[in-house]
Amino acid sequence: MTTHKFALATLLISGLAFSTVSQAQEQAEISGILGGGFSFGGETLVDNIRFYDGSSDEVKTGEGFWLDFGFRADFEDWALKSTIGYKSGGVTASNGDATFSRVPLTVIASLNNNGHLFGAGLTYELNPELELDLPGLYGSADFENALGLVLEYENNYDVWAWGVRYTHIDYDYDAAGQTFDGNNIGVFLNWYF
């Protein structure tokens, strides 16, 4: 529970920082963000999902796509970014679906070296849930909210940016007393407006 309080405090502080920044816009340039990406990695939650053609697949904690939006405050040599989004990964087939979804709140502080941003921050992922709708396997499992570390490189081109992100995170499933490794590497594209 202490981890959750720390994450909420961090997110509140970032909100206060953006409030302070918006009051002093002569010191920072504020931009909106609309972005998304795809990540790979994590521990297997469900494996050996069979398809009609005989092939199989699995659901991993770190893989999937995400869409997010938020704000970035650009100062002379650094930037502060805060986003909220939706991340989901899994398997979709004609005979059923298996997905792992969550709502990440992410705050990243970056050093800006001529459009190359090197950053670190926190992500707090709300409502992680595994949903299964497969032949012989149906239901859902709710995981605990999770706090993770984010390391990121972003290459900014005017209003467009691409980047690479590493997320170090674990997901706790208290009903079974298990913890799943969700560490992943992702690539993303952002549009700043």
N, C-alpha and C positions, 0 to 999 in steps of 0.2 A: 504494500500500500504506500510506503514511503517513496518508491520509485514513481508511482502515479502522481503523488503530490508534487514531486520535483518536476515532472514533465508539465503538469498544469501550471506551475509557477513560472517555468521557462516560457511557456506559450503566452502567459499573461504579460510577462516582462517584455516579450517581443511586441505584443500589441501596444503596450505603453511606449516602447521605443518608436513604433510607427506613428503613434499619436504625437509624440514630441517632434519627430521628424516632419510631420505634416504641418506643424505650427512654425517650423523654421525651414521652409522650402528653399530659401536662399542658400542653405548649406547643403542641400541634397536634391537630386532629381528623382522624383517618384514615378515609377512606371507600373502599369498593370502587367500581369503575366497570364498567358494562356499556353499550356504546354501538355506534353504527353511523352510516353516512352514505353520501352519494353525491357524487362529484366529476366535474367537467367540465374538459376541456382536454388539453394535451399534443400531442405530434407524432404523426402517422399512422404506424403500423407496417405495417398491411396495409390496402389500400384496394380499392375496387371489388369487394367480396364480393357476388356476385349471388344473388338468391333466385328461386324458381320463379315468383313473381308479377311478375317483371321489375324489382323494386326492388333497391337495393344499399345497402350499409353499409360501415363501416370500423372498425378497431381503433386506438384512440389510447392513448398511454402514460399519460396522466393521468386518463382517465375510468374510472368503475366504482363499485362499492359496496365498503364495508368494514364489518367487524365487529371490535370490539376489547374488551379487558377489561384492568383494571389497578387502580391505586390513586391516590388524591389525598390529599395532606397539606395541610390548610387551616390557615394561620396567621392572625394578626390582619388583616394587610393584603395578604397574598400567598398563593399556593398553588403546590405542586409536583405535577405529574401525570406518571405513567409508565404507558404502555400497550403491549401487544403485540396484534397482530391479524392479519387476513387481508384482503387487498384484491384484487379481481378485476374486470376489465372486458372487454368484447368483444361478440361476436355469437353468438347461439344460434339455430339454425334447424333445420327438419326434415331438411335435407340436409347438416348439418354444423355445426361450432363453430369459433370462433377466439377464444382468450382470452389476456389478459396478466395474470398473477397475481404476487403477492409477499407477504412477511410483514413488515409495518412494526413496528419498535420505536421508540416516540416518547416524548420527554421534553420537557415544556413548563413553564416558570415563568411565572406570571401575577400581575399586580397586581389585587387585588380591590377594586373600588369599589362597595360596597353591592350585591353580587350580579352585577355586570358585571365579567367577568374579561378582561383584555387581556394576551395572552401571546405569548411567543416561545420557540422551542426547536429541537431537532434531531430528525430522523427518520432511522433507518438501516434501509433496506429490504433484507431478505434474500431470496435465491433468486428474483429477477425472472425470469420465464419466459414466453415466447410459445409457445402450443400451438395447432397447426392440425390440424383434422380436416375438411377440405373436399374436395369432388370435384376431383381433380387437384392438390391441395395438402395434403400431410400431413407432420407432423413437429413438432419443437420447437426452440427456440433459447434457450439459457441466457445471461442477461445477468450482468454483474458486480454484486455488492452495491453499493448506492448510498446516499450520505449527502446529506441535504437539510436546508434551513431551513424552519421552520414558523412562520407568524404566525397568531394565532387570537383571535377574539372569542367569548366564551361568556356566555350569559345564564342564570343559575341561578335556578330556582324550587324551593326546598326540595330534594326528591330528584330532580327532573327538570331538565334543562338542554338548550338548543338553542344552536347556534353556527354560525359561518362560519370556514373555515380556508383559508389560502393556503399551498401547498407549492411550494418552489422546489427542483427536483431534476433531475438528468440521469442517463440510463441508458447505460452503455457496453456495446457488443456487440463484444468483442475479436476474435471470429472474422472479422469483416468490417472491423474498425477504424473503426466508426461510433459516434457518440454521438447519442442521441435526447433531445430536450427533453421532460421529464415535468411541467413546471409546470402546476399545476391549482388550481382553486377548488372547495371542497366545502362542503356543509351537513351538519350532524350532529345527533343526538339522543343524550343520555347519561342513564342512570339511575344514581344514587348510592345505595349501600346500606351 
